[in-house]
Structure formats: C-alpha cells, structure tokens
Amino acid sequence: MLEFPRWKYFVILLVLALSLLYALPNIFQSDYAVQVTGNRGAALDDALKARVTGYLDEAGVQPTSVAVENDSLLVRLLDAEAQTQAADALRTSLGENYTVALNLASNVPPWLDRLGAQPMVLGLDLQGGVHFVLQVDQQAALEKRLDAYVEDVRVTLRDNRIRYTAVDRRPDHSIVVTLASDADPARAREQLTKVMPTLSVEGQGTRLTVRVPEAELNQIAGSAIEQNITTLRNRVDQLGVAEPIIQRQGSDRIVVQLPGVQDTAAAKRMIGATATLEYRAVFDGNAADALATGRVPPEAKVYYRRDGSPVLLNKRVIVTGDQMVAATSAIDQNGQPAVSVTLNNVGGDRMFDFTSANVGKPMAVVYTERIPQVTIVNGEEVRSFRVKEEVISVANISGVFGKNFQTTGLEKAEADELAKLLRAGSLAAPMDFVEERIVGPSLGKENVERGVTAVLYAFLFTLVFFAVYYRMFGLITGIALLFNLLIVVAVMSRFGATMTLPGFAGLALSIGLSVDANVLINERIREELRAGVPPKAAIVTGYEKASGTILDANLTAIIAGIALYAFGTGPLKGFALTLMIGIFASMFTAITVSRAIVTLVYARRKKLKSLAI
C-alpha cells in the first residue's frame, strides 16, 4: 500500500546532486580586485605585470596577487580601501592604452566554472554592484547634427543641379551657402525648404543663410540624452545584466547602476564606447602628394591606414553605423575575423545605388572612435574627447550588394566588440565617466549577513517547532525545507537571477508557504488516524488528498508573483522572482521529497501500529 516509484527516487537524487553542484560556488567568497584590460591590442605581458607591481609599490598598496586571467590583468586585494587606492594609482600611471576598472574576482574552482556553476548574483543593495555617473557631451551632439545638415544642403543642391561655390557652417549654428553666379536663388531656396522644412532659409542673391531654430537646437540637445539612455539600455542587455537602473540626472548626466557585475572593465568599454563604422568612397588622387603640397581637394579628406600610410577619401559618407540594424561577429571565406552587417532600408538603398555605379572601384571602411581625455587647466579638470579615425579596409567593389554584406580587416576581439556595439546602436553624443564606485561594500555585507540570518532563523524556528509538534514527521519536514533552500539557491545561481534584499523576503515567505504545505499534509494524516484508518493507509490518503489543496493554494501565489514580476520594477521583480522559484521548489519538496522519505522510513515495517505524528 505504501509505495513510491523508483524512477521518482532517481529524479529526487538527480535534483539533489545538481542542486549541490550549482549551489556549491556560493561558499567561495570573491576577492576585491582591480582589472586592467588592454585597449586596441595593448599588450598584457610580464612587462606590464612588472610595471603594475611597481606602481602599486610606489602607492603603498600590497596586492595578494597580480596575474593575467581571462584576457585581462587582475590585481587581487585584501579590502575595498586597498582596491580604491590601487585603481586610482593605476589609472594615473597606465594612461589611455589600458582600461582600469573595479572588480570582484571569483574564487570558484576551474572545474566548477567549466560546468557553468557560478555564485549567485547579488543586487546593488547587497554587494558586487557598480555605480556609474556619465557626463553627456551635448555640444558634440549639436555638432554632429549640424554637420549632417551641411551635408544635406550639399546633396540637395547637387541632386537638383544647382551650382554652388561653398557651404560653410558658422559659430552661431547657421549654414551659409554661396551659390554660383548663374544659379537660381529662388529655386535653391525652394528645394532647401522642401527637404528641410523645420529650418529657415534667408538671404538674397547668391548668398543664402540656413538657420536652425532655437527650439530645434534645444530638441537636439534634449533628445541626445534620451537616445543615449535608450542605447545604454540596449548595451546593458548585451552584457546580460539583471535589473539595471539607467536614469537621467540633471540636464546632462546619466546614472547607470549595474547590480552583480563582475567584469566592470567590460561594462565600461561597452557603456562608454562610441566606436562605429563609416563606409566612404576612395577619392582619385595621391594622398602623399596632397599632404606634401597642402592641396587637399575640397570634397576629400586625408585618412590613415593602420600601417600609417595616407589615403584620400570622399567627405560624403555612404553608410554609417546609425543605419545598421543587425551585426554579428563571423569568419570570412579566408578564415579571417569579420562583422556581418545588415542595414536598414535607407542604408541598403544607398549602398545598392553606390555599388551599382562603382563596380570595380575602391571603397574604404573607416573605424571611428572617440577617446575621452582629462587635462588639468589652472588646477581644474577639463574633460574633452580625441577622435581617432583609421581606415581598416580598402577593397575594390567586386559586385553589387545592398543590405547584407561583410566587413573585414578587424582583429577577433575587435570584431566581437564592434558587433555588440553595432547591435546596441550608436550614441547620439559621446559620454565621459565622471564617477565610478562600488556601492557601499560594508553596507552590502551587513545586508547580506542580516538577510542570511533572517532566513536561517526562520528555518531553525520552523525546524524546532515541527520537531516538537510533529516528531518524526517534523524532522522529515525539516529535511524537505533544507532541500527547498538548496534548490532555490542552485536555480538562482545557475540562471544568473539576482538576489536582492527584497529577494530575501521572498525566500523567507516561500519557506512559510512550504511550511503551510507540510502542515496540510501532516494534519490530514492526523485526521485519518483519528478516524481509525490504519497508519500506512493514513499516510497514503493524507498525501493524496492534501496534494490538490496545496496545488490550488500555491497557484494563487504564483499568479500574484507573475503579476508582480510583469508589472513591477527593481525590488518588486527581485521579490517576485525569488518567491516563484521558492514556491515551485516547496511544492516539489513537500509533495514529492517528503513522501519519498516517509516511504523509506515506514514502508518496510510490516506491523505498523502507530505514527510519530
């Protein structure tokens, strides 16, 4: 009568083994660390290790280890204070060729890491989060948009065969157009107003002035912040960060909080990067002669390849990174790293038109990157950007193509990172990190300790009560509750769910719901015994009749958890996620695990006269 299928025992043992495996990394505490990552192929070798060690000695910082780990140099330290001192010293000494970032270095053994076992991610209100404040260069956004207006003016006049001698941008954000003597000013004004209806076109004769209204300028500056926030959300999604906080602060700053981030160097590169691609036509002429004589054609600009040789490119851009809707890192037909690009309809049409008219002619791919710089002027920090442009590829157009093609000439790491950036979108304006910190390590440690203490006491009080009140069945319930905790920790660790302070509340509540389930089962068995049912039959009946009630009761809690997760934000999501995982675990342990243990204890007793319940 009191039986339990063997395959269910196998399932329970399998779940127990997997839970132990994926919960195990949580016993290994992370080290405070500073991560040094090379930019654009900067070397990570023994010479750099010696330099870093020397800089730390000069700053009076004693690291526990300095070693290259996972394509970066990791300096492990004893505490948060030493971490901050080391980061400040290395940022000043290493320069712009290296990214220096705060980190929490994992101590999980390599064999666990290979199995995908990682510690549970802690929220920003606990420990391991990073807080960035970024300054948005709104002036750069204005410059970028005004340059686009200048190019639109040139294209409009050229497409309508209206001759001009110059198109210049003035400091007051106006655009002055000087027409040829035989051009029709009225037709020029008509076409410019048609193409750019939000701008005003003034002037008489061969000199026209295109003005950008003040409201348009303010809108450009404001939308730059909003577009950057949207782009940052997309980039954070590429990092796989759970429950990030990205919000505007004041008129020109953005706050980014990334809970549970381990590799802050990767986060900084992804968040602040402004690298993108531009496709330009190669201009006929000798770049070396143009540099030597200073006679660069007005429609051309001198760029440099990676080997330092100059090349003349057309100022008019065929396609930019803004027009890319998909990008993936790939390998080309020659086995070299590449980025497979998909353009939007506008970009695809422009690329198709250009390649159709220029088969056999060269086209260049320009890699553009804005690098933040900080200089001291009169004792104050002045932040600026240095634009780095280099030609990564010049190749003849072998055939007509449009929306889909590949870009080569990149290193493997560059191709991977650029593909992520292009997928996430371009920033409307460059940004600079004005603040970076790990949020309250001492407060986080205290919160973790209190949360663990709360869950521990909840478990111990429940165990003692059940052991006294239900005796043997109380001990079995305690084992099931322990299994429940183990499953929750393992699931959250394996799938990268973030444990927040409200998550501890959800965990404690799930223990309470698990207690309710076991109470229903135990009380039902007691009722059957009082009705004169034999002990083994009482156990079977108790579990069967209580299971339906448990499922109904927990279903309502799951629905509430889904609603909280779907419509809530931040802490509510953390609470709901932990609660739902705990509910599923509690149903499994209360209905299945506890019954398996009870069957092991009582099934083989032939003459069972009473139960310790």
N, C-alpha and C positions, 0 to 999 in steps of 0.2 A: 504493500500500500504506500509506504513512504519511500518513494523512488525519485531519482533525479538523473536525467540522461547524461551519459558520459561525455557526449560532444559539448555539452554546456560546461562541464568541468574544464575541458580543453580550452574553450573560449575564455573562461574566467582566468585560467593560468596564463593564457596569451596576453590578455589585457593587463594582468598584474605585471608580467615581465616587461611589456612595452612601457607601462606607467613608471616602473622603477627606472628603466633606461633613460626615458626622456625627462624625468624629474631629477635625476642624479646631478646634472650640471649645476643645479641651483645651490649645491653645497660648496661650490668653488667660488670664492669671492673675487671680484675683479680688482685690478690694481689701478691706481691713479697713474696716468701716463700722458706724455706729450708725443704726438705723432708728427713726423717730418716726412713730407711727400714731395718728390721732385716735380717741377713744372716743365713741360715741354721737353722731356727726356733728360733732365738734370740727373747726374749720376748719384746712386745710392751705394757707396762702396766703403772700403776701410778708411779711405782718406776723409770722407765725410764723417764717419764714426769718430775718428780721432779729433776732427775739428769740433764736433758737438761735445765730446768729452772735455776738451779744453775750455770751451765757452762756459760749460757748467761749472768747472773748477774755478774759473775766474769769478763767477757769480756766487760761489759758495754753496752750490747745490750738489748734494750727493745722491746720485741715482742708484737704484738697486740693480738695474741692468740697462745696457744700450745695445740694441741688436736690430738687424733687418728682419722684419716679419711681414709677410704678405705684401710685398712691393712697397713697403714704407719702413722708415727707421723709427723704432718705438723706444722711447725713453720711459722706463717704469720708475715710479717714485713712491715714497712712503705715505704721503698725505697730500691734501688739497693745497696747502700753503706752498709746499715744495713744487707742486705741479704748476701753480701760477708763476712762481719765480722762474722756473725753468722755461716756461713758454715765453715770458717777457724777454729773457736773455737771448733765446734762440731767434725770436722774431727780429730783434735788433741786429743780430750778428750775421744771420744767413742770407738776408736780402730777399729779392723778389723771385729768385730762381727756385725757392722752396716754399711750400705752404706748411706753416706751423699751426697745429690745432690741438685743443684739449681732447682728451680721450679717456675712455675706461677700457683697459686692456684685459681681455678674457684670460682666465687661467684654466679653462676647460681642457682636459687632455685631448691630444690629437685624435685618438681613436673614437672618442665621443663626437668630436667635431665632424669626422668623416661620415658618421651615421646621421648627421643632421641634428644632433642633440645640442641645444643651446640653453643658457639660463633664461628664465622668464624676464621679459622686458618690463622694466619699471617705468611708471609715468613720471612726468615732470615734477609732480608734487611729492615724489619719493626721491630716488637717486638715479642719476645717469642721463638726465636731460640736458639740453644745451639751449641757451637763450642768445639770440642774435638781435641786434638793432642795426638796420641798414639805412643809409642816407641815399635818397634818390636824387640824381643829378637832373633836375627838371630842365635846366638850361640846355643840356645835351639833347633832350627830347625835342625842344623847340628847334635847335639847330638841325636835327635830323629831319623834322617835318618841313622846315623851310628849304632845306636842300632838295627835298622831294618836290616842293612847289616850283623851284627853279628849273628842275629837270622837266616837270610837266609843262612849263612855259615853253622851253626849248622844243620839246616833242610836238606840242600843239602847233607852234609856228612852222616847224619843219614839215609836219604832215599836211598842212594846208598851203605849203609852198609860199609862205610869207617870209621874205628875206629879212635878216637882221644882222647887226654887226656885233652886238654884245647883249648879254643878260647877266646883270650883276645884283648881288644881294647887299643891302645896306645895313648898317648897325641898328637902325630903327625898325628892323624886320620887314622893310619894304623891298620890292624887287623892281629894279629899273631896267626897262627894255629899250634898247636903241635900235630902231628899225633902219633898214637901208633906204636910200633916198627915193627909190622907185616903189617902195612898199605902200600898201593902202592902210593907213592907221585905223580907219573906221572898221575895216574887215578884221584887222588884228584884234581890236577891242571886242568885236562881236564874238570871235572864236574863243578868246580867252575867257570872256564872261560865260559863254556856253559850257566850257569844260570845267571851270572853277566858279560856280555860282555863288559860293559863300565869300569870295574875295571881291574887292572893288578895283576897277581899272580906271585910272585917271590919266589926264595929260592930253596934249595936242601935238600935232605934227609927228615927227619921227621919234619922239621921246615919250614913252608911256611908263606909268608907275602902278605896279600891282601892290595893293596894301592888304595886309591881313588884319581884320578887325580885332579889337582888344578882347572881345568876348571869345573869339576863336582861339587867341593865344592862351587865355585862361583855361579854355576847354582842353587844349592840347596838354598843358601842364597838369591839369587835374586827371585827365584820362591816362596819362603816363603812370600815375600811381596805381590806378585801378587795373590797368593792363599788366603792370608788374606783379600785382598781387595775384591775378589770375595765372600768370606764367609761373610764379613761385609755387602755387598750389599744384600745378602740373608737374613741376620739377620735384617737389616733395613726394608726389605719387610715384615718380620714377625711383626714389630712394626706398619706397615701401615703408614709410614712417606711419605708425598708428597714432591717431588722434592729435595731429599737429595743430598749432594755433598760429595763424597768419593774419595779422590785422594792421590797419593803418594807425600811425601815431603822429598826431600833429599834421602839419601841412606837407611835409616832405620826408617822413620816415615810416618804415615798416618794421613791425616786431614779428619775429619768427621764433617760435618755441617748438623744439623737436624732442618729445619725450622718448627716452630709451635709446637715443642714438649712440652707437659705439664709435663709428668712424666719422668723427666730426670734420676731418680733413676732406673726405669725400663730400660731405654735406656743404662745406664752404665752397668747394670747387663747383658743385652743381648749382647752388643757390646764386652765387655771385657772378658766375661766368657770363660773359657777353660774347663769346665766340660764335661766329656764324660763317656761312659760305656766301660768296658772290661769284656769279658767272659773268665774265666780260669778254668782249671780242678783243683779239690782239690787233693793235694798230700797226699799219705798214710804216716801216721806218727803222732806223738804227738807234737803239736806246743809248748805247755808249756815246755815239756822236751827239745825240740830243743833250746828254749830260755834260759833255765836254764843251759844247758851244753855248749851252744855256737856252737853246732854241727848241723848246718842247712844244709841239703842236697844241693849239688851244683846246682841242677836243680829246687830248690824250693826257695820260699821267704815267710817270715812271714808277714801276713796282719792282720788287726784287724777289728772285727765286731763293730757295733755301741755301743754295750754294753761293749766294751773294751776287750773281750775275743779274744785270738790269733787263727789264722788258717793258716795252710800251704797250699800255692797254687803253682801251676806249673808256672815257669817263662815264659813258652811259652803261648802266647795269642791265644785263639781260634778265636775270632772275636773282632774287635774294633769298636768304633763309626764312624771311617772313612768309614766303609763298609756298613753303614746304609743309605738306600735311602728314607725311609719314617718312620715317628714316630708320633703317636697320643696318647694323654692322654686318658685313658679309665678306666673302672671299671672291676675288675676280677670277677670270679664266686662267690667269697666270699664277694663281695661288697667293696673291698679294692682298693685304687688307684693303677694304673698300667700304663705302657707305652707299647703300641702295636707297635712292631718293624717289619720292612720289610728290609731284607738285599739285597745287590746286588748278582749277580750270584756267584762271587768268595766266598763271605762270606757265602751264602746259602749252597754252596757245602762243605765248611769246617765245618759248623755247622752240616750238614747232616752226613758227614763222622764221626765226633766226636760222635754224639749222637747214631749213628748206632752201634759203637763199645763200647759204655759205658752206655747202658741202665741199670738203677738201681744204677749207681754210682753218686756221688755228683758233681755238677758244681756250681761255685761261680760267682756272679756278683759284679764287683768292680767299685765303683763310684770314679773317679779321678778328682781332681780339683786343679788348680794352683792358689795360692793366692798371689797377689803382696805385697811386703813389702818394706818399706823405712827405712833405718838406717842412722845415722849420723856418719861418719868416718872422723876424722880430720877436722871437721867443714863443710864437704861436704856431700850431699845426695848420698847414694849408693842404687840403686834400685835392688831388687832381687825377687825371687819367692820361696814360700814354697809349696811343693807338698803335698796335703792332699789326702790320699787314704784310703778308708774304704769299707769293704765288706757289701753290703746292703742285700744280699740274698745268702743263701747256700741251695740248694734243690737237691734231687735225680732226675735224668732224668727218667721220667715215660714212655717215648715213644720217637720214632724217629721223629725229626722235622728238617726243613731246613730254608727256607727264612722267614717264618712268625711265630712269637711267641710273648709271653707277658713277661715283666719283672715287678716283684712286689717288695715290700719292701720299697717303697718311700712314703713320705707324699704327700698330694694332691697338694700343691703348688710346691713341688719339681718335681712331675710328670709332671705338666703343663709346668714348665720352661725347664725341661730336654727334653721334646718332641719338644719344639720350637728349642732348641739348636741342637738337632739331625737332625731336618728337615733342618736347615740352614747350617749344615756342621761343621766340626771341623776346628779349626785354625791350620795352619801349624806351627806357632810359637806363644808363649804367648806374650801378649802386656800389657803395663802399661800406664795409663793415666798420661801424663806429663803436660797437660794443659786442663783446663775446664773453660769456661766462657759463660755468656750470651752476645751476640754480641750487643754492643752499645745501651743500653736501651734508652738513651737520643736521639741518632740519630734516632732510630726506632720510638720513639714518635713523633719527628719532621716530619719524613717522613709520618707517618700516618696522622698527622694533615694537612700537605700540600696536601696529596692525597685527603683527605675528603674535604678540602677547594676547591680544583680544581673541584671535581665532583659537589660540592654544587653550586659554581659559574656558572658552565656550565649549571646546571639545572635552576638556578634563571634567568640567562640571557635569556635562551630559553623560560622560562615561561613568562617573561615580554614582550619579542618580540612577542610571539604568542598572548598574551592577547591584545596587541595594534593592531597587524596586522590582526588577525582573530577574535577578540572579543569573543563571546560566544564559538565558536569552538576552539579558542585559550585556553580558560580555560579548556575545555574538554580535549584538548591535554595535558595540564599540569597535569591533574589528571591521565591520562594514563601513562605519563612519571614517575610520582611518583610511580604508581603501578609497572611499569617496574623495577625501582630501588629496590623496596621491593622484587620482585620475584628473582632478581639476588642475593641479599644478602641472602635470605632464602635458595635458592638452594645450594649456595656455603657453607653455614653453615651446612645444613643438610647432605650433602655428603662429608664433610671434604675437599673440594677443598681449595687450598692455595691461599690467596690473597697476591700478591707481588706488588712492586712498579710499574712494567710494567702492572700488572693487573689493577691498577687504570687507566692507559692509555687506556686499552681495554674497561673498563667500560665507560669512557668518550666518546670513539669512538662509543660504542653501543648506547649511548644516541643520538649521532649525526645521526646514522642510523635510530633510531626511529623517530627523527625529520624529516628526509627525507621522511619516510613513511607517516607521518601525513601531510606533505606539499603536497605530491602527491594526497592524498585524498581530502584535502581542495581545492586545485587548480582545481581538476577535478569537484568538486561540483560547484565552481565558473563558470567554463566553461559551465556547463549545465544550470545554471541560466542565463548566458548571451545569451544562445541560446533560451531562452524563455521557458524552461522546468519548470513546477511547482516545488515549493520548496521541497515537500516530494519526488517527483519523482527524483529530482536532487540529493537528499541525497542517495537514493537507487542506482541510476545509478553511482554516484561518488564512492561509496564503492565497487560496483561490478566490475567496470572497472579498478579501481586503485589496487585492490587486486592482480590481476595477475601480474601487473608490479612490485609490492612490493615483491612478492614471487620470481620472476626472479632476481631482483636486490640483494636480500638478499641471494639467493642460491650461487651466485658467492663469496660473502663474507664468507659464511660458508665453501665453498670448500677451500678458502685461509686459513681459520682458521684451518681446518683439516690438511692441509699440514704443517702449522707452528707447530701444536702440534705433528704430526707424526715424523717430521724430525728435529725439533728444540730441544733445551735443555734449562733447567733452566728458565731464564727470558722470553724467547720466548714462552715456554709452558704456563707460567702464563698468558701472554698477550693473547695467542690464546684461552685458556680455558675461561677466562672472556669474551672475545669477542663473542665466540659462544653462551655462556649462555645468554648474553645480546641480541644477535640477535634473538634467539628463543623467549625470553621474549618480545622484541619490536614488533615482528610480531603478537604475541598474543594480546598485549595491543593496538596496532594501528588498527588492523583489527577487533578484536572482542570486546574488552573492550570499546573503544571509540564509536563504533557503538551502543553498548548497552546503553551507557549514552545518546547519541544523540536521540535514540528511546524513552527513558524515558522522555526527555525534550520536544520533538516535536510531538510524535505520537498521543497524545490525543487532540491536537489543531485542531479543525475542519476546521477553516478558516485561514490557514497559508499563508499569502501573501508574506512574505519576511523572509530571514535568516540573523542572525547577524554573517556574514562571510565576 
